[in-house]
Amino acid sequence: MCYKREKKKPPLPYKDFGEIALVTYDLIVVGGGPAGTTCARRAAQLGLEVLVLEKAHHPRRKACGGGITVRVRDALDFDLSPVIEREAYGVRIYSPSGMVIEQSRSESSGFTVRRESFDSFLLKKAQEVGVEVVEGAKVLDVMESSASVIAVTENETYTSRLLVGADGTNSLVGRKTGINTGWRDDEVGLCIEASVPMEFSEISRIVNEKSIIEIYFGPVLYGYAWAFPKKTEFSLGIGVRVSKMQNLKDEWKRFIAGFEERHSIKCDLHDTTAARLPLRGKIRNTCSKRVMLVGDAAGYVAPVTGEGIIYAIKSGKIAAEVANEEIPKGENANVSSYEQRCKNAFNQDLAIAQSLAKILLKSNKNMELACQAAYTDQTLREYVMELVMGIRPYKELRNRILKRLLLKHPLKALKLIP
Ligand SMILES: Cc1cc2nc3c(=O)[nH]c(=O)nc-3n(C[C@H](O)[C@H](O)[C@H](O)COP(=O)(O)OP(=O)(O)OC[C@H]3O[C@@H](n4cnc5c(N)ncnc54)[C@H](O)[C@@H]3O)c2cc1C
């Protein structure tokens, strides 16, 4: 596909900033993760001059399970197969008491990727349609005036008509612009994640030919642990809401020891890292007049699963479209419609995922009850698999699960549902 590019526009009058402007773009995107690259690609396809400023050099490490749903594949306008590690056909869930619930299906239900290659690939896809990328460019400050925005890195000052903050959970753009000055402890999770190298055949022995993904309830209260298989590595991780955190390091060690014993393996944990992810479940404080926050910077993660890549992609695209509509308005440009559009697109998903997290992850007792019900009930197991793999919208699944619980497991339902 060929995208027609307009000639670079003349510089804006930078009345508020004096003569420091060096480069002029329609849109600066701070951060080259899935949200930033998707936004940049879409904006360039719409004809905008786009610059991505990324502090790291791709391929870069990103703490993540790397589980992506079919919705992610369907939301992108290019083939993802070059970076797919495994197609997953199901899920295996361990209850706090060690009960094992497994459910798979004949069609592929999701995929795993290595974030190093997935994110690099998305960045390349943005460059292919004309996005300019500067790597190793950590943005240190962002300033917004009535007509433009400035992003300051150590070596350069860049200017644009609008700016997108795609710089993840600890967003500098959010803080500097005052759009989102930080997360309360009950709005954010802390994870420990390791990429554990392993032979392909050894991983296949553990996850069987269906390449199922593993979820562990019990190692940590108000969170869960996971084992997501790639070709020659496992993503092992554990995560918890910060306000409920007790001793994550010890819980992590116990989870790893249990994993090693269960599967008769030894894990090489040299590539272990910790990271935060937003679990607010509500959309608010995501834009000013000329700046939009996308992906994790805006808090778009489903609290019950920790799935964020799909919302990074969706919000990136919405931001690009809003930018394209507002830029022609010059000084009157205002991106305030962005937040409402995100609400229309996935507010319900996030809110329901939050309410499910509150019920399911509230206590070991609740996790055990839910697992027991799924253990004995094939239909419920299928719903749970669909929830974990993001196969159906959260609303539909919540309604189906609640109905099934009330009909077939009324006592458990009464204990689970407040
Ligand atoms: C441990 C863990 C496991 C997860 N597992 C999954 C999963 O399996 N599936 C799923 O869907 N989601 C998962 N998530 C959530 C998912 O990783 C995020 O939702 C997703 O990465 C959000 O993409 P993003 O582009 O908004 O942010 P990021 O991927 O965090 O990208 C932000 C980018 O901005 C750059 N940056 C930051 N600050 C600056 C700066 N000042 N200047 C320039 N650049 C900057 C960073 O280097 C980075 O490249 C997980 C999260 C964690 C923490």
The ligand as a Tripos MOL2 file, in Angstrom:
@<TRIPOS>MOLECULE
LIG
   53    58     1     0     0
SMALL
NO_CHARGES

@<TRIPOS>ATOM
      1 C1          4.6300   -8.0510   34.0160 C.3       1 LIG1
      2 C2          3.5810   -7.6390   33.0380 C.ar      1 LIG1
      3 C3          2.9680   -8.6130   32.2640 C.ar      1 LIG1
      4 C4          2.0150   -8.2330   31.3020 C.ar      1 LIG1
      5 N1          1.4710   -9.2050   30.4910 N.ar      1 LIG1
      6 C5          0.5920   -8.8600   29.5270 C.ar      1 LIG1
      7 C6          0.0920   -9.8320   28.6110 C.ar      1 LIG1
      8 O1          0.4620  -10.9960   28.6540 O.2       1 LIG1
      9 N2         -0.7860   -9.4120   27.6650 N.ar      1 LIG1
     10 C7         -1.1910   -8.1140   27.5790 C.ar      1 LIG1
     11 O2         -2.0190   -7.8020   26.7090 O.2       1 LIG1
     12 N3         -0.7160   -7.1670   28.4030 N.ar      1 LIG1
     13 C8          0.1840   -7.5060   29.3610 C.ar      1 LIG1
     14 N4          0.7010   -6.5380   30.1870 N.ar      1 LIG1
     15 C9          0.3320   -5.1370   29.9520 C.3       1 LIG1
     16 C10         1.0900   -4.6250   28.7310 C.3       1 LIG1
     17 O3          2.4680   -4.8900   28.8650 O.3       1 LIG1
     18 C11         0.8730   -3.1360   28.5490 C.3       1 LIG1
     19 O4         -0.5110   -2.8710   28.6430 O.3       1 LIG1
     20 C12         1.4000   -2.6260   27.2150 C.3       1 LIG1
     21 O5          2.7850   -2.8050   27.1250 O.3       1 LIG1
     22 C13         1.0620   -1.1360   27.0530 C.3       1 LIG1
     23 O6          1.7080   -0.6250   25.9360 O.3       1 LIG1
     24 P1          2.1680    0.9030   25.9030 P.3       1 LIG1
     25 O7          2.6900    1.1280   24.5430 O.co2     1 LIG1
     26 O8          1.1010    1.7540   26.4530 O.co2     1 LIG1
     27 O9          3.3500    1.0130   26.9710 O.3       1 LIG1
     28 P2          4.7740    0.3110   26.9900 P.3       1 LIG1
     29 O10         4.7160   -1.0040   26.3150 O.co2     1 LIG1
     30 O11         5.2090    0.3520   28.4090 O.co2     1 LIG1
     31 O12         5.6970    1.2600   26.1170 O.3       1 LIG1
     32 C14         6.0820    2.5180   26.5950 C.3       1 LIG1
     33 C15         7.3140    2.9580   25.8240 C.3       1 LIG1
     34 O13         7.6280    4.2920   26.1820 O.3       1 LIG1
     35 C16         9.0260    4.4020   26.3360 C.3       1 LIG1
     36 N5          9.2550    5.5370   27.2590 N.ar      1 LIG1
     37 C17         8.9450    5.6160   28.5660 C.ar      1 LIG1
     38 N6          9.2820    6.8210   29.0590 N.ar      1 LIG1
     39 C18         9.8030    7.5350   28.0450 C.ar      1 LIG1
     40 C19        10.3420    8.8390   27.9320 C.ar      1 LIG1
     41 N7         10.3920    9.6780   28.9760 N.pl3     1 LIG1
     42 N8         10.8000    9.2560   26.7340 N.ar      1 LIG1
     43 C20        10.7570    8.4200   25.6490 C.ar      1 LIG1
     44 N9         10.2740    7.1610   25.7040 N.ar      1 LIG1
     45 C21         9.7850    6.7170   26.8870 C.ar      1 LIG1
     46 C22         9.4660    3.0640   26.9120 C.3       1 LIG1
     47 O14        10.8350    2.7960   26.6930 O.3       1 LIG1
     48 C23         8.5440    2.1120   26.1300 C.3       1 LIG1
     49 O15         9.1320    1.6760   24.9320 O.3       1 LIG1
     50 C24         1.6510   -6.8800   31.1530 C.ar      1 LIG1
     51 C25         2.2650   -5.8990   31.9480 C.ar      1 LIG1
     52 C26         3.2280   -6.2650   32.8760 C.ar      1 LIG1
     53 C27         3.9090   -5.2050   33.7030 C.3       1 LIG1
@<TRIPOS>BOND
     1     1     2 1
     2     2     3 ar
     3     2    52 ar
     4     3     4 ar
     5     4     5 ar
     6     4    50 ar
     7     5     6 ar
     8     6     7 ar
     9     6    13 1
    10     7     8 2
    11     7     9 ar
    12     9    10 ar
    13    10    11 2
    14    10    12 ar
    15    12    13 ar
    16    13    14 ar
    17    14    15 1
    18    14    50 ar
    19    15    16 1
    20    16    17 1
    21    16    18 1
    22    18    19 1
    23    18    20 1
    24    20    21 1
    25    20    22 1
    26    22    23 1
    27    23    24 1
    28    24    25 2
    29    24    26 1
    30    24    27 1
    31    27    28 1
    32    28    29 2
    33    28    30 1
    34    28    31 1
    35    31    32 1
    36    32    33 1
    37    33    34 1
    38    33    48 1
    39    34    35 1
    40    35    36 1
    41    35    46 1
    42    36    37 ar
    43    36    45 ar
    44    37    38 ar
    45    38    39 ar
    46    39    40 ar
    47    39    45 ar
    48    40    41 1
    49    40    42 ar
    50    42    43 ar
    51    43    44 ar
    52    44    45 ar
    53    46    47 1
    54    46    48 1
    55    48    49 1
    56    50    51 ar
    57    51    52 ar
    58    52    53 1
@<TRIPOS>SUBSTRUCTURE
     1 LIG1         1 GROUP 0 **** ****
